[in-house]
Amino acid sequence: MADSPGPTVASSDGRPTDFELVQRLAQGDRSAFGELYDRYGTPAYSLARRICVDPELAEDVVQEAFLALWRHPARFDPARGSFGTWLMTLVHHRAVDAVRKENTQRRRSVPLTDDISPPAEGSDHAALISVVSAEVRAALHTLPEEQRQVIALAYLGGYTQCEVAKLTGVPLGTVKSRTFAAIRRLRGTLGNLWAGETGETTGVHR
């Protein structure tokens, strides 16, 4: 499989664009599906592996994402961004869901006892982390779509800014500016959330 996503415009060797391949796939062209997999299989697995950790779970996530593409290629809307961004977002969502499901199954498999033990040391910290994580997720949804994409790929997917630029088809300078703007906005949003809880001012200016 290729080490980097395919181009979003026709290359000098005459290869079809991602959009053209998706159109062919919608018409039942299996070879188009194979080309898309060759272009995006490796980065999709890399993202899934970083989130899932478990290689088998990551493989399942990638298979499910590409199966969704095969069944419903029309769900990709080129007006909302590049195919690479759309697919990586799909993989990310499925990977997060897979990890959440796995954790839920593990908790259910823990045997129940009649003993009631005191809270383990650090449990209050874990609860705080859970609250903070929920606030961060809520804050992410306040970002514009293009800013949320770069943050998801860079900080949740673990990609470098150069890799994010390749995946999204956006110039590196634009990726950097969107990342900076997103972080500044998140800092302000989260600062306001905590200020609302504590009654303190954050001193953060947008």
N, C-alpha and C positions, 0 to 999 in steps of 0.2 A: 504494500500500500504506500501511497505517496506520503512524504514527511510533512507536507504543508498543503493547505487547501488550494483548490484550483482557482483560476482567475475568474472574475465576474464579467470580463469582456473577452472577446475573441483574441486568442494569442497569435503570435506570428506563424505558428505551425498549423493554424486553421482549426484548432480544437474548438468544439462548441462551448458556449457559455453555460454557466450553471442553470440559468433560466431556460435556455433551449433544451437542456437535458431534462429539466422538470416537466416541460411541455411534452417532450417525447414520452416521458414516463407516464404522464396522464393519459396518453394514447395507448399504453400497454407495451411500450418498448423496454424490454428487459435489459438490453445492452446499455441503455441510458442509466438505469438503476446501478448497474455494475460500475459505470464510469463515476457516478456520484460517490459510490462507496469507496472506490480507489482514491478519490480526492479527499474525502472527509473521514474515512474509517479510522485512520491513525489519530488525528486530533480529537475525534469524538471519544475514542477509547482513553486517550490521555486525560481528558477532562473527567470522564466517568471514574477512572481509576483514582484520581486525586480526591474525588469526593467520597467514593465508596471504600477505597483502600483495598478491599477484597477483590482480587482480579476476576474471579468467577462472577461476582455480583456486577462488576463493571462491564463484563462481556454481555451479560443478560440485558443490562441497561441499553447498551449500544444496539443490540439486536432488536429490542423493543422500539427504539427510536427509529431505526431504519425500516422496521416493519410498519410503523405508523406512516412513514414517508411513502412506502410502497402502496399502502391502502388508501391514503388520502393525500396525494401530491398537491391537490388544489388548495390545501390549507396554507401553503406558502404564498405569501402576498409580497411581490417584489416592490410594491409601493411603500412597504413598511421597513425595508432594509434588505441587506444582502442575504443570500441563501445560507452562507456560512454562519452568520449571526443567528438566523432563525433555527438552524439545525443545532447549533451549540446551546441555544436557549432551551430547546426541546430536550436535549441530552441532560442538561443541568437539572431541569425540573424533574425528569424521571429518576435521575440519580439521587436527588434529595428525597423523593418519595420512597425510593427503594431502601435508603438508609433508615428513614423514619419507620418504615414497615418492619425492617429487620430488628430495630431496637424494640419495637412494640412486641414482637414475637418473643424476643429474649426475656423481656420483663414478665410476660405471661408464663414462660417456662420455669421461672424461679419458684420452687416449692414454698407453700405457705405453712407457717408453724403457729402454734399457740403462744409462742414467746413474743412478748412485746419488748423490743430492745430500744434503748434511748437513741436519739438521732446520732448518727455517726459524726465524728469530728469533721467540720468543713461542710456539713449539709446545708447550713445557712448560706454559705458562699455559693454552693451549687444552685440553690434556689434563686439567689441574686443574679447569677449568670443567666439563668433561664429567663428571668424578667428582662434583663438587658438585651438578650437575643431577640425576644419578642419585639422590643422597642426598635431594635435595629432593623428587623424585617419590615416593621410598619413604616419606618423612616425611608427605607429603600423604595417603597411604593409611592412616595411623594416625589421622587425624582422624575425628570423627563425621561422618556424611553431611551434616548441615545446615551444619556448619562448612566442609567441603570444597567444598560448592556455592558459598558466598559467596566463598571464596578463588579458586576457579576462574574465576568470572565477573568478579571485581574485578581480580585480578592477572594472570590469563592471558588473560581476554577484554577487559580494559581498560575495563570499565564502572564508572561512579561508584556510590557506595553508594545513591544515590537510584534509579538505573537498576536496580541489583540488587534493590532492594525491589519495584519494579514488576514485574520479571521473575519473581520468586519468589512474589509476593503476600504477602510478609512485611513487617511494620511496619519503618520505617527504624531505629528504636531497637533492634529485635531484630537487624537486619543488622549494626549497629555493634557490638553486644555479641558477636555470633558471630564477627565479624572479629577483634575484640580477643582473644577467647578462643583463636581459631585461631592467631593470630600468637604469642601467649604460649606455646601448646603447641608450635608449630613451633620456636620459639627454644630451648625446653628440649630437644626431641627432637634437633635438629641439634647443639646444644651437647654433648649426651651422646655423639653419634656422633663428633664431633671429639675429645672428651676420651678416648674409647676408643682412638682412633688414636694420640694423642700422650701419653696417660697424665697429662694435666693435668686440673685441675678448672676448671669454667666459672664457678662462682659464681652460676649461675642457679637460682632457687628457684621451684617451681611453687606 
